[in-house]
Amino acid sequence: MEDIPEKVIANGKSGWYLRVLRDGVIKAGQTMKLLERPNPDWSIARANELMFHRRDDLGWRANLRRWSCLPKSWAVIL
């Protein structure tokens, strides 16, 4: 059990990433709509690869750091 975080990071599936714009309730069968994708070339998997497995790749890190939507906690790490 103690190695679960490492296994999660190793397989590139570190959780759900979304932003709530308005509180509400969604029920089974209702749909959700993607409103925008400001960085279509970057997936969470790609960002995780950089953050956890290619930390010495300074070019990619500089690119990722320029995101306006990057969480402050990630910007500090980069």
N, CA, C and O atoms as a GROMACS GRO file, in nm:
protein
  312
    1MET      N    1   0.080  -0.120   0.000
    1MET     CA    2   0.000   0.000   0.000
    1MET      C    3   0.085   0.127   0.000
    1MET      O    4   0.043   0.228  -0.056
    2GLU      N    5   0.200   0.123   0.060
    2GLU     CA    6   0.283   0.242   0.072
    2GLU      C    7   0.336   0.291  -0.062
    2GLU      O    8   0.372   0.408  -0.074
    3ASP      N    9   0.342   0.204  -0.164
    3ASP     CA   10   0.396   0.244  -0.293
    3ASP      C   11   0.290   0.288  -0.393
    3ASP      O   12   0.320   0.305  -0.512
    4ILE      N   13   0.167   0.307  -0.348
    4ILE     CA   14   0.059   0.347  -0.439
    4ILE      C   15   0.091   0.479  -0.510
    4ILE      O   16   0.074   0.486  -0.632
    5PRO      N   17   0.135   0.584  -0.440
    5PRO     CA   18   0.164   0.708  -0.513
    5PRO      C   19   0.268   0.690  -0.624
    5PRO      O   20   0.253   0.746  -0.732
    6GLU      N   21   0.370   0.612  -0.598
    6GLU     CA   22   0.472   0.587  -0.699
    6GLU      C   23   0.414   0.512  -0.819
    6GLU      O   24   0.447   0.543  -0.933
    7LYS      N   25   0.328   0.415  -0.792
    7LYS     CA   26   0.265   0.339  -0.902
    7LYS      C   27   0.174   0.427  -0.985
    7LYS      O   28   0.170   0.416  -1.107
    8VAL      N   29   0.100   0.514  -0.918
    8VAL     CA   30   0.010   0.605  -0.990
    8VAL      C   31   0.091   0.698  -1.081
    8VAL      O   32   0.055   0.715  -1.197
    9ILE      N   33   0.197   0.756  -1.030
    9ILE     CA   34   0.282   0.844  -1.109
    9ILE      C   35   0.348   0.767  -1.222
    9ILE      O   36   0.354   0.817  -1.335
   10ALA      N   37   0.396   0.647  -1.196
   10ALA     CA   38   0.464   0.566  -1.297
   10ALA      C   39   0.374   0.533  -1.416
   10ALA      O   40   0.422   0.526  -1.529
   11ASN      N   41   0.244   0.513  -1.391
   11ASN     CA   42   0.156   0.477  -1.503
   11ASN      C   43   0.094   0.599  -1.570
   11ASN      O   44   0.017   0.584  -1.665
   12GLY      N   45   0.126   0.721  -1.523
   12GLY     CA   46   0.079   0.843  -1.589
   12GLY      C   47  -0.066   0.878  -1.561
   12GLY      O   48  -0.121   0.967  -1.626
   13LYS      N   49  -0.127   0.811  -1.467
   13LYS     CA   50  -0.268   0.838  -1.436
   13LYS      C   51  -0.276   0.893  -1.294
   13LYS      O   52  -0.305   0.821  -1.199
   14SER      N   53  -0.248   1.022  -1.283
   14SER     CA   54  -0.239   1.080  -1.149
   14SER      C   55  -0.366   1.150  -1.102
   14SER      O   56  -0.360   1.227  -1.006
   15GLY      N   57  -0.478   1.128  -1.165
   15GLY     CA   58  -0.603   1.184  -1.116
   15GLY      C   59  -0.681   1.259  -1.221
   15GLY      O   60  -0.646   1.260  -1.339
   16TRP      N   61  -0.789   1.322  -1.177
   16TRP     CA   62  -0.876   1.401  -1.264
   16TRP      C   63  -0.837   1.546  -1.251
   16TRP      O   64  -0.813   1.596  -1.141
   17TYR      N   65  -0.830   1.615  -1.362
   17TYR     CA   66  -0.797   1.756  -1.361
   17TYR      C   67  -0.907   1.833  -1.432
   17TYR      O   68  -0.930   1.814  -1.551
   18LEU      N   69  -0.975   1.918  -1.358
   18LEU     CA   70  -1.080   2.000  -1.415
   18LEU      C   71  -1.098   2.122  -1.327
   18LEU      O   72  -1.044   2.130  -1.217
   19ARG      N   73  -1.174   2.215  -1.378
   19ARG     CA   74  -1.200   2.337  -1.304
   19ARG      C   75  -1.350   2.358  -1.295
   19ARG      O   76  -1.420   2.349  -1.396
   20VAL      N   77  -1.400   2.386  -1.178
   20VAL     CA   78  -1.542   2.410  -1.158
   20VAL      C   79  -1.567   2.560  -1.170
   20VAL      O   80  -1.514   2.640  -1.092
   21LEU      N   81  -1.648   2.598  -1.269
   21LEU     CA   82  -1.679   2.738  -1.290
   21LEU      C   83  -1.802   2.782  -1.212
   21LEU      O   84  -1.814   2.898  -1.173
   22ARG      N   85  -1.893   2.688  -1.190
   22ARG     CA   86  -2.016   2.719  -1.119
   22ARG      C   87  -2.061   2.594  -1.044
   22ARG      O   88  -2.069   2.486  -1.102
   23ASP      N   89  -2.090   2.610  -0.916
   23ASP     CA   90  -2.142   2.498  -0.837
   23ASP      C   91  -2.274   2.450  -0.896
   23ASP      O   92  -2.350   2.528  -0.952
   24GLY      N   93  -2.298   2.323  -0.884
   24GLY     CA   94  -2.424   2.270  -0.932
   24GLY      C   95  -2.429   2.119  -0.913
   24GLY      O   96  -2.341   2.060  -0.851
   25VAL      N   97  -2.530   2.059  -0.968
   25VAL     CA   98  -2.550   1.915  -0.957
   25VAL      C   99  -2.562   1.859  -1.097
   25VAL      O  100  -2.633   1.914  -1.181
   26ILE      N  101  -2.495   1.751  -1.122
   26ILE     CA  102  -2.509   1.680  -1.249
   26ILE      C  103  -2.557   1.540  -1.216
   26ILE      O  104  -2.508   1.476  -1.123
   27LYS      N  105  -2.653   1.494  -1.292
   27LYS     CA  106  -2.713   1.364  -1.266
   27LYS      C  107  -2.670   1.265  -1.373
   27LYS      O  108  -2.627   1.304  -1.481
   28ALA      N  109  -2.682   1.138  -1.342
   28ALA     CA  110  -2.650   1.033  -1.439
   28ALA      C  111  -2.728   1.057  -1.567
   28ALA      O  112  -2.848   1.084  -1.564
   29GLY      N  113  -2.659   1.049  -1.678
   29GLY     CA  114  -2.723   1.067  -1.808
   29GLY      C  115  -2.710   1.208  -1.863
   29GLY      O  116  -2.728   1.228  -1.983
   30GLN      N  117  -2.680   1.306  -1.779
   30GLN     CA  118  -2.661   1.441  -1.827
   30GLN      C  119  -2.524   1.452  -1.894
   30GLN      O  120  -2.433   1.374  -1.864
   31THR      N  121  -2.509   1.548  -1.981
   31THR     CA  122  -2.383   1.564  -2.052
   31THR      C  123  -2.306   1.684  -1.997
   31THR      O  124  -2.362   1.774  -1.936
   32MET      N  125  -2.177   1.682  -2.021
   32MET     CA  126  -2.090   1.794  -1.988
   32MET      C  127  -2.032   1.844  -2.120
   32MET      O  128  -2.017   1.767  -2.215
   33LYS      N  129  -2.000   1.972  -2.125
   33LYS     CA  130  -1.950   2.032  -2.248
   33LYS      C  131  -1.813   2.094  -2.224
   33LYS      O  132  -1.796   2.174  -2.132
   34LEU      N  133  -1.716   2.058  -2.308
   34LEU     CA  134  -1.584   2.118  -2.303
   34LEU      C  135  -1.595   2.259  -2.362
   34LEU      O  136  -1.633   2.274  -2.478
   35LEU      N  137  -1.563   2.361  -2.283
   35LEU     CA  138  -1.577   2.499  -2.329
   35LEU      C  139  -1.453   2.550  -2.400
   35LEU      O  140  -1.464   2.627  -2.496
   36GLU      N  141  -1.338   2.509  -2.356
   36GLU     CA  142  -1.215   2.552  -2.422
   36GLU      C  143  -1.101   2.457  -2.387
   36GLU      O  144  -1.106   2.385  -2.288
   37ARG      N  145  -1.001   2.458  -2.470
   37ARG     CA  146  -0.880   2.379  -2.447
   37ARG      C  147  -0.764   2.471  -2.486
   37ARG      O  148  -0.718   2.469  -2.600
   38PRO      N  149  -0.716   2.551  -2.390
   38PRO     CA  150  -0.616   2.653  -2.422
   38PRO      C  151  -0.482   2.599  -2.472
   38PRO      O  152  -0.409   2.670  -2.541
   39ASN      N  153  -0.448   2.477  -2.439
   39ASN     CA  154  -0.320   2.420  -2.480
   39ASN      C  155  -0.344   2.281  -2.539
   39ASN      O  156  -0.312   2.180  -2.476
   40PRO      N  157  -0.400   2.274  -2.660
   40PRO     CA  158  -0.440   2.145  -2.716
   40PRO      C  159  -0.326   2.046  -2.739
   40PRO      O  160  -0.349   1.926  -2.747
   41ASP      N  161  -0.203   2.096  -2.750
   41ASP     CA  162  -0.089   2.006  -2.772
   41ASP      C  163  -0.042   1.940  -2.643
   41ASP      O  164   0.039   1.848  -2.646
   42TRP      N  165  -0.093   1.988  -2.530
   42TRP     CA  166  -0.049   1.937  -2.402
   42TRP      C  167  -0.160   1.861  -2.334
   42TRP      O  168  -0.268   1.915  -2.308
   43SER      N  169  -0.135   1.736  -2.305
   43SER     CA  170  -0.229   1.655  -2.227
   43SER      C  171  -0.176   1.647  -2.084
   43SER      O  172  -0.060   1.680  -2.058
   44ILE      N  173  -0.260   1.603  -1.993
   44ILE     CA  174  -0.214   1.582  -1.855
   44ILE      C  175  -0.104   1.476  -1.854
   44ILE      O  176  -0.007   1.488  -1.779
   45ALA      N  177  -0.118   1.374  -1.937
   45ALA     CA  178  -0.016   1.268  -1.943
   45ALA      C  179   0.118   1.326  -1.986
   45ALA      O  180   0.222   1.291  -1.931
   46ARG      N  181   0.116   1.416  -2.084
   46ARG     CA  182   0.241   1.476  -2.132
   46ARG      C  183   0.303   1.565  -2.023
   46ARG      O  184   0.424   1.561  -2.002
   47ALA      N  185   0.221   1.644  -1.955
   47ALA     CA  186   0.272   1.728  -1.848
   47ALA      C  187   0.327   1.643  -1.733
   47ALA      O  188   0.432   1.675  -1.677
   48ASN      N  189   0.257   1.534  -1.700
   48ASN     CA  190   0.306   1.444  -1.595
   48ASN      C  191   0.439   1.380  -1.634
   48ASN      O  192   0.528   1.365  -1.551
   49GLU      N  193   0.452   1.343  -1.760
   49GLU     CA  194   0.579   1.284  -1.807
   49GLU      C  195   0.693   1.382  -1.781
   49GLU      O  196   0.799   1.342  -1.733
   50LEU      N  197   0.671   1.507  -1.811
   50LEU     CA  198   0.773   1.609  -1.789
   50LEU      C  199   0.798   1.630  -1.640
   50LEU      O  200   0.913   1.634  -1.596
   51MET      N  201   0.692   1.642  -1.564
   51MET     CA  202   0.706   1.672  -1.421
   51MET      C  203   0.775   1.561  -1.343
   51MET      O  204   0.851   1.587  -1.251
   52PHE      N  205   0.747   1.436  -1.381
   52PHE     CA  206   0.794   1.325  -1.299
   52PHE      C  207   0.904   1.238  -1.362
   52PHE      O  208   0.971   1.164  -1.291
   53HIS      N  209   0.922   1.247  -1.494
   53HIS     CA  210   1.017   1.156  -1.557
   53HIS      C  211   1.123   1.225  -1.644
   53HIS      O  212   1.222   1.163  -1.680
   54ARG      N  213   1.102   1.352  -1.677
   54ARG     CA  214   1.198   1.423  -1.763
   54ARG      C  215   1.228   1.560  -1.704
   54ARG      O  216   1.226   1.661  -1.773
   55ARG      N  217   1.257   1.560  -1.578
   55ARG     CA  218   1.278   1.687  -1.506
   55ARG      C  219   1.398   1.766  -1.557
   55ARG      O  220   1.406   1.886  -1.533
   56ASP      N  221   1.490   1.702  -1.626
   56ASP     CA  222   1.608   1.772  -1.676
   56ASP      C  223   1.586   1.835  -1.814
   56ASP      O  224   1.679   1.894  -1.869
   57ASP      N  225   1.468   1.823  -1.870
   57ASP     CA  226   1.436   1.877  -2.002
   57ASP      C  227   1.393   2.023  -1.987
   57ASP      O  228   1.274   2.053  -1.974
   58LEU      N  229   1.489   2.113  -1.989
   58LEU     CA  230   1.464   2.254  -1.958
   58LEU      C  231   1.378   2.324  -2.064
   58LEU      O  232   1.301   2.413  -2.030
   59GLY      N  233   1.390   2.285  -2.190
   59GLY     CA  234   1.310   2.347  -2.296
   59GLY      C  235   1.162   2.324  -2.276
   59GLY      O  236   1.082   2.417  -2.286
   60TRP      N  237   1.124   2.200  -2.248
   60TRP     CA  238   0.983   2.168  -2.225
   60TRP      C  239   0.933   2.234  -2.098
   60TRP      O  240   0.818   2.278  -2.092
   61ARG      N  241   1.016   2.240  -1.999
   61ARG     CA  242   0.975   2.302  -1.872
   61ARG      C  243   0.946   2.450  -1.892
   61ARG      O  244   0.849   2.502  -1.837
   62ALA      N  245   1.030   2.518  -1.969
   62ALA     CA  246   1.008   2.661  -1.996
   62ALA      C  247   0.876   2.680  -2.070
   62ALA      O  248   0.802   2.774  -2.042
   63ASN      N  249   0.846   2.592  -2.166
   63ASN     CA  250   0.721   2.599  -2.241
   63ASN      C  251   0.602   2.582  -2.147
   63ASN      O  252   0.506   2.659  -2.153
   64LEU      N  253   0.607   2.483  -2.063
   64LEU     CA  254   0.497   2.454  -1.971
   64LEU      C  255   0.479   2.567  -1.871
   64LEU      O  256   0.366   2.599  -1.833
   65ARG      N  257   0.587   2.628  -1.828
   65ARG     CA  258   0.582   2.735  -1.729
   65ARG      C  259   0.508   2.859  -1.782
   65ARG      O  260   0.456   2.938  -1.703
   66ARG      N  261   0.501   2.876  -1.914
   66ARG     CA  262   0.434   2.993  -1.974
   66ARG      C  263   0.282   2.982  -1.975
   66ARG      O  264   0.214   3.080  -2.008
   67TRP      N  265   0.227   2.868  -1.941
   67TRP     CA  266   0.081   2.852  -1.940
   67TRP      C  267   0.019   2.949  -1.842
   67TRP      O  268   0.063   2.958  -1.727
   68SER      N  269  -0.083   3.019  -1.884
   68SER     CA  270  -0.154   3.108  -1.792
   68SER      C  271  -0.244   3.028  -1.698
   68SER      O  272  -0.277   3.075  -1.588
   69CYS      N  273  -0.283   2.909  -1.739
   69CYS     CA  274  -0.375   2.828  -1.657
   69CYS      C  275  -0.301   2.728  -1.568
   69CYS      O  276  -0.364   2.647  -1.500
   70LEU      N  277  -0.169   2.733  -1.568
   70LEU     CA  278  -0.091   2.639  -1.486
   70LEU      C  279  -0.114   2.666  -1.338
   70LEU      O  280  -0.103   2.780  -1.294
   71PRO      N  281  -0.146   2.563  -1.262
   71PRO     CA  282  -0.165   2.583  -1.118
   71PRO      C  283  -0.038   2.636  -1.053
   71PRO      O  284   0.072   2.597  -1.090
   72LYS      N  285  -0.054   2.725  -0.957
   72LYS     CA  286   0.063   2.782  -0.891
   72LYS      C  287   0.152   2.676  -0.829
   72LYS      O  288   0.274   2.691  -0.825
   73SER      N  289   0.092   2.569  -0.780
   73SER     CA  290   0.172   2.462  -0.719
   73SER      C  291   0.266   2.397  -0.821
   73SER      O  292   0.376   2.354  -0.786
   74TRP      N  293   0.223   2.390  -0.949
   74TRP     CA  294   0.310   2.334  -1.053
   74TRP      C  295   0.416   2.437  -1.093
   74TRP      O  296   0.532   2.400  -1.115
   75ALA      N  297   0.379   2.562  -1.102
   75ALA     CA  298   0.474   2.666  -1.144
   75ALA      C  299   0.592   2.672  -1.048
   75ALA      O  300   0.705   2.694  -1.092
   76VAL      N  301   0.568   2.652  -0.921
   76VAL     CA  302   0.675   2.653  -0.821
   76VAL      C  303   0.771   2.536  -0.846
   76VAL      O  304   0.892   2.552  -0.833
   77ILE      N  305   0.718   2.420  -0.881
   77ILE     CA  306   0.800   2.302  -0.905
   77ILE      C  307   0.886   2.320  -1.029
   77ILE      O  308   1.001   2.276  -1.032
   78LEU      N  309   0.829   2.383  -1.132
   78LEU     CA  310   0.903   2.402  -1.257
   78LEU      C  311   1.009   2.505  -1.238
   78LEU      O  312   1.083   2.536  -1.332
   0.00000   0.00000   0.00000
